[in-house]
């Protein structure tokens, strides 16, 4: 068996709307959109669901569903493009 070193990028995407503090896109819909975007960029990925939390500038703590995405077989430039595209989904 031969092992090969490949670059792996880890992205965490919170699904809450930053202004509404609520999830407006379904988890499965968001996962499908992101997976299709990554595959469109000729990359492979593994997507896991998790629960994240964050505090805003006023100290309000919000819990949200997050997608943890590992992207393989790509480079920094492609990851930057993928992140820019995820922001406008």
Helices and strands as residue ranges (DSSP letters): E 8-14, E 16-17, E 22-23, H 27-40, E 44-55, E 61-72, H 76-87
